[in-house]
Amino acid sequence: AVLGLLPACGFGRAAAGLPSAPHQGLAVEGQRGREVLYGNGDDLPGFGAYKRIPRSGTPLPVRLNRVAFDPEPDSGIVESGMPCSSPAASRFLFLLSIVIAFCGSTLTVMGMVVQKYAHQSLDEAEDEVILKNCPKNCLPRGCYIFSWRWLFGLTIFGLGNIVTWVALGMGPNSVLASFNSWNIIFAMVVAPMWFGERVPLGAKLSAVVLIGGCIWVTIAGPRSYRLQTIDSINMLFAQFPFTLCCIICCTILVAAKIKHWLWQGTKVWSPIASVQITSMASIFGSYAVLFSKCTSMLVQSSVISNVSQVGYWQFYLWGAATVVCGACQIYFLNESLRHGPVSFVIPAYESMGMALQIVVGGIFFREYWTFTLTEHMAFWPGVVLVLSGLVFLTRSVAPTEADVGEAERGPSEGGRPDAAA
């Protein structure tokens, strides 16, 4: 694809008295056969000056690069009909993605709070009443799925994820993930009002640290965004750093699942157990966002380029992976909400998910590959600040929650949780 563009681009630059230079692009399947789509890769979707040229042979996905000049009229390159790029339009779309992500985050945390309220209502009911309202083959610990309150909360949670899906195709993953800090504030405000939970001063200060880190990440985070196709996203899955992240996350999932198996019979979990089990929800949620972003970007590319990217089997595979990861996320998140306070579980879940999306999602979508050393030095301290806020949050509530857990479990041997509690 690159070599095929050299004659036309070289001729145009020679006529202008400029040295010849290759121009890179993305080979895609178009209505007129094989086409090369290339343009200003640093622009946000919908505002890039993209052009196309018919090509033959197998598409070769390569990196989008900046087009420094307009080809000659007789070079055979056809305008795609997209609006011209402008900094104002790029900033508008970036800010619009932030507003949409904020609305999606608000709906998501409201759904989680309503689900926690459903769990609390079931815990306060008598055991015989719970069993009476459920099918005979339903275990008490699974009866919450038949509660109208829990289903209502799940609906709000799902609506929030749909709204967030729209934003994922418009802005950088590492920046949008930082807006989960609003969920932490929401949880700490609602928990004392709805559930009578006491939020320690240390937890409030930790929330301030988290918010400061999120603002830092937003300001110093990447701004570049590129049009993606099936071929280009397939290449992203082959990156070694992403493979390493997958291995590490899989190891954490196995260890956390063992912890969940040991503690699932205990009514109230210790803070350490809650964090470990909540980490499974955060990991599944992060990968659900990753797969969801892939589908969202392909839909955006299809609308912008008028070349469909949704008819490939990979698109439906990533959609199915989003559903599976989302279901696992909901299950383990509800397990943590049933056995822990909302003022602790939601901040821990959002903070870990935020860190995973910034690191894993940023690596996968190559959002940092254009960073200079100065930009790296400005960005990563914000990520460290977010992680530090998570550690401080856990330590600030650990003594209080440990005492509550001990009171609920009663005496046990060897410090292990009493499975019969």
N, C-alpha and C positions, 0 to 999 in steps of 0.2 A: 504493500500500500504506500509506504514512504517512497520507495524507488519510483513508483509509477507517477508520483507527483513531481518528481525532480525536473522533468523536461519543461512542463508548463510553468512551474515556479521559477526555474532557472531562466527561462526566456523572459518572463516578466521582469525579473530583477536586473537582467542584463540590459534590457531596454531602458530601465530607469537609472543605469549606471551604478548599480549596487552589486556586491559579490553574491554569487549563488549560495543558497543555504537550504537544507531540506526542511520540509514542513510535515509534521506528524499528525496523525488523525486516527479515527476509529473506523474500521471497515464494518459495515452493517448490511443487512439484507433489506433492500428497498423494493419499491414497486417496479422500478426499472431495472432490476437485477442487482448485482453487487455494486455497492456504493461506498465511497470513502467519506465519512463525516468528520470534519475537523474544524477547529475554531479556537476561540479564546477560552482555554480550560480554566482560567482563574475566575471566570464570571459565574454567577449563580444561574441555575436553570431558567430558561425563558428569556434571558437577556443577552445571550452570547451571539456573536456574529458568525454563525456556522454556515458552511457551504458544503456542497456535495459534488462528486464527480463519479460517473459510472465506471465500475471496475469489473474485471473478470478474475476468476480464480477463487481460492479459499480466502475468506476474510482474515486479516491479520490484525488482532487487537494490539494497539500501541497507545502510548500516552498522548493525551491531548496537549497541544502546545499553542502558544500565542501566534496569531496570524498578524504579521507586521505590515502587510500591504494587501490591496485588492488585486486579484489576478486580472490579466488582460481580458477584454470582452471576447476575443477569439480563442481563448485558451480552452474552452469547453467546460469550464466550471460554472455550475448553475447556482443561483441564489436559492436558499432554502425558504425564504419568505419570513424568517424570524426577525423580531425587532432588534435594532442595533443595541449594542452594549452601552451602558452608561453607569457611572458610579452611583448616581442617585437611585436608579432602578435596582441596582445590586443591594444597596443599603436598605431600600424599602423591603425587598424580599427577605433579607436577613432579619430585619426587625419584625416582619410579619410572622416568620417562623417562630420567633421568641414568644410573641403574643399567643399564637396557637398552642405552643408547648406549655405555656403558663396555664391556659384554660384546661388543657388535657390533664396536667398535673393536679389541678384543683379537683376535677371530677374523680380522678383516680384515688386521691387520699380520702375524699368524701365516701367513696365506695368502701374503702378499707375500714373506716370508722363505723359505718353502718353494719358491716359484717361483724366487727368486734361487738357492737351492741347486740346483735343477734346471738352471739355466743354467750354474752353475759345474761341475756334473758333466759336462755336454755339452762344455764348453770344454776340460776335462781329457782327454777321450777323443780318440783318433786320428781323423783326418778320414775314413779309410776305414771305420772302425767306425760313425761317425755316418751315413755314406751307406748303409751296409749295413742299418741298422735303419730306414731311411726308404723311402718309395715312390720310384720312379725319377724321378717328376716333381716331387719335393720339393727345393727349394733348401736348402743347409745352414743358412742363417740362419733358416729357418722350421721346422726339425726339432723344435724344443722342444715344439711342440704335440702331438707323438706320445709325449712322455715321460710315464710314469706319475707321476713326481714332480711335474711341472708340472701335470698334470691334478688331482692330489690337492691341490696348493696352490690351484689355481683353485676347487676345490670348497669349501675352507675360506674363501677370499675371498668367494665367492658367499653362503655361509651367513652370514658376518658382515654382508654388505649386507642380507640379508633381516631379520636381527635389528635392524639399524639402521633399516630401513624402519618397523618397529613403533614405535620411539621417535620417529620424525619426526612421526607423527600426534598425539603427546602433548605435545610440548614445543617451545619456540621454537627456530628453526633456528640463530640466532646464538649461543645458549647451548650447544646440543648440539655444534655444530661445534668448539667450543673443546676438547672432550675428545679431539680428535685428538692433543693433546700427549702422551697416554699412548703412542701409537704411536711417537713420537720417542724416548721413554725406552726402550721395548722394543727398538727397532732398535739403539740405541747399546749396549745391554747384550748383545744376541745377536751383533752383528757381530764383536766380538773373539773370542767363544767358538766360533762356527760357521765363520767365514770367515777368521779370523786378521787382520782389518783393525785397523789402529791408529787409535784415535779421538784426535785432538789435544786438548790441554787447552782451546784456544779453542773447539772444537766443543762440549765439555762445558759450558763457561760459557755458550755461546749457547743450549744446550738449557735451562739454568736460566732464562735470560731469557725464552725461549719459554713455559716452564711458568708463570712468574710472570705473563706477559701473559694466558695462558689463564685462570688463576685470577681475575685482575682482571676479564676479560670475563664470566666466570660470575657473579661477585658483582654487577657493575654492569649486566649485560645485562637485556633486557626479560623481564617475567614474564607479561604479558597474552597471552591466546590466544583465538581466536574461532572459532565454528562457521562452516564454509565450505560453499558450494554450487557447482554448476557455473557459475551466473551470476556469483557473486561472484569466483570465480577467473578467469573470462574477462575481467572488468574489470581484474584485476591485470596482465594481459599488455599492456594498453594504456597503462600508465604511462610517461611520458616518461623519467624517470630509469632505469627498467629497460631501455628501448630504447637509451639511451645506453650503458649497461653492455654490452649485447649487441654494439653496434658496436665498442667498444673491445676486447672479448674476441675478436671475429672478426678484427680487425686483428692482434692478438697471435698468433692461430692461424696466419694466413697467413705472418707473418714467421718463426715457429718451424718451420713445415713446410719452408720454404726452407732453414733451418739444418739440419733433419733430412736433407734430400735431399743436402746437401753433405757431411755427416759420417757417413752411414749405412754407408759402406765402411770406416770406421776402427774398429779393435778397442776402443780405450780413448778415451773422450771427455774433453775438458777440462772443468773445473768450469762454465765459462760456457756451453758447449754443452749440458752435462747439465741445467743449470737451465732453459735456453730450451726444450729438448725436453720436459723434465719438466713445464713449464708447460702444455703441451698436455694431458697426462694430468690435471693439476689442473683445468683449465677444463672438460674433458669430464666429469670426475668431479663438479664442482660443479653443472653443469647436469643431470647424471643425478640428483643428490640433489634438485634443485629439482623436476624432473618427478615423481620418486618421492614427494616430500612431498605434491605435489598429489593423487596417487592415494591416498596414505595418509590424508590429511585427509578425502577424500570417503568412504572406507570408514568412517572414524570417525563422520562426520556421519550416514551411513546407519544405523549401528548405534544411535546416540544418539537420533536424531529419528524412527526408524521410517519415514523417507521415503527411498527409494532414490535415490542419486546416481551409481550405477555403470552405469546403462543408457544413458548418453549417449555419442555418438561421441567427444567430447573426452576422456573417461576412457581409452578405448583408444588414442587418439592420444598422450596423455601417457605411457601405458604403453609404447608402441612407441618413443617418444623416449627413455625411460629405458633401454631395451635398446640402442638405437643408440649413445647417449652412453656407456653402460657398456662396450660393446665397444671403442669408440675409446679410452676410458680405459685398459682392460686392455692394449691393443696398445702404446700409447706408454709406459705405465709399464714394460712388459716390455722395450721397447727401451732405456729408461734403466737398468734393472736389469742388462741384458746388458753394457752398456758402462761402468758406473760402480759404485762401492762402495755397498753397502746402507746403510752408516752415513751416507752423504751423500744418496743419492737419496731414501730414505724420509722423512727429516726435511724435505728441500726440498719434496717432493711434498705432505706433510701440511700444512706451513706455508702454502704457496701456496693449497692447497685450503681451508684453514681461513679464510684472509683473504678468499677469494672468497665462501665461504658466508656469512661474517659481513656482508660489504658487499652483494653481489648478492642473496643470499637475504633478508637483512634488509630491503633496499629493496623487493624484490618482494612479500614478505608483509606489508609495512607494519608491521614490528615496532617501529619507532622513531617512529611518527607521534604517539604520545601522550607522547613524551619532552619534559620541560621543558628549559630551558637548563642547569640544574644537572645533570640526568641525562645530557645530552649531554657535558658537561664531565667527568663521572665515567666515562663509558663509552669514549669514543674514545681517550683516552690508552692504555687497555689494548690496543686494536687497533694503535696505533702501536708499542707495546712488542712485540707479536707480529711485526710486519713488521720491526722493528729486529733481533729475534732471528734472523730469516731472513737478513738482510743479513750479520750477524756470522758466522753459520754458513757462508755461502758464502765469505766472505773468510778464514775460519780454515783451510779445507781447500784453498783455491785453489793455493798454492804447491806443496803436496805432490802434488796430483792433476795439476798441470801437468807436473811432473817425470816422473811415471809415464806420462802420455800421450806425452810426448816420447820416452821410452825405448821405448815400445811401437811408435810410428809410425816412429821412425828419422828421418833427415834428410829434409826436404821443401823444396820451392821456394816462396819467397814467404810462408812461414808458413802455407800452406794445408794441410789434412789430406791425407795421401797416400791416395787412393782405392784403391790397390792393396795397402794394408797388410793 
